[in-house]
Amino acid sequence: MSKYWNELTRSLDPYVPGEQPKDKEYIKLNANESAYAPSPKVLEAIKRAANEDLRMYPDANCYELRDTIAQYYGLKREQIFVGNGSDELLAFSFMAFFTQGKPILYPDITYSFYPVYSKLFKIDYKLIPLDEEFNIPVDPFLSENGGVIISNPNAPTAKDMPLESIQKILKYNLDKVVLVDEAYIDFGGESAVKLIDQYPNLLVMQTFSKSRCLAGLRVGFVMGQKDLIEGINRIKNSINSYTLDRAALAGAVEAIKDETYFQENRKRIIKTRERISKSLREIGFKVTDSKANFIFISHSSINADKIFAELKGKGILVRYFKIPRIDNFLRIGIGTDEEMDIFMKAIKEIV
């Protein structure tokens, strides 16, 4: 701990990303990245963007990308905000909509950046326990609060929340922002985007990192009614006017336009996920009903930390969370069919 750190820096418990060891080649199933390369059209667009125009700033308003996303989802440009990955957008949203002294609500088992930002921005929060099957309950969110965050499908459990349940939460909390984090929605869940014009308190956050195969480009977007988007813009333009570079803007536009590649890619990930889930259940694993590009598994007689260590020894990285209630579970990203076959062979050897 440095003597130069201020009190806030000393108090932080930062988010810990999935490990990326360099000692040997690994099959990387620990970061929920796409198993497949970006669309060839995306790569071509990025190459075209790497030209002499790099001497100039990119479009601070990201008009083309926002127009492309708006057209895809049947919204207006003014209802779209884009930025440097959904984590940045999450930070902007915390600053724009949540207030000290008014606890926000989110599940006790969910994306671990939420409590990190709560502490960073000094926002009180209350954890809502998932039920025994890791479902997000509705009733606890129908109470006094300073805002709501729901990851749907939830990470790391991979389970989704029905849209009717989200509507109940939206209706009760009309004077508070309800942020629905849909990083994994394209793998089987039902998006809340269709509710945006009905609910002025709804923010829907998505990312290009998963189903659009662009984790390395760092692009995320938020959708909501105009005044919410204006609020995020006020924060963004007080921190960094140019959140996306020219290559990211060009690649993201083409990723939305190449619908054929997007659909083919997400469908094969879903197919592999269902195959592997079935195989794991057949050898004694509990596997939650996943609507994401990962699965959440537990074995009744072999501890998760032991499986984690043995898989790593075999060159396969998965995610283990040493957290109460889920410390006997592993989160497994869905890789290519070849990678998942190697994973299954290793798991069978361990079992």
Buried (B, 14 or more C-beta within 10 A) or exposed (E): EEEEEEEEEEEEEEBEEBEEEEEEEBBBBBBBBBBBEBBEBBEEBBEEBEEEEEEEEBBEEBEBBBBBBBBEBEBBBBBBBBBBBBBBBBBBBBBBBBEEEBBBBBBBBBBBBBBBBBBBEEBBBBBBEBEEEBBBBBEBBBEEBBBBBBBBBBBBBBBBBBBEBBBBBBEBBEEBBBBBBBBBBBBBBBBBBEBBEEBBBBBBBBBBBBBBBBBEBBBBBBBBBEEBBEBBBEBBEEEEEEBBBBBBBBBBBBBBBBEEBBEEBBEBBBEBBBBBBEBBEEEEBEBBBBBBBBBBBBBEEBEBEEBBEBBBEBEBBBBBBEEEEBEBBBBBBBBBBEBBBBBBEBBEEBE
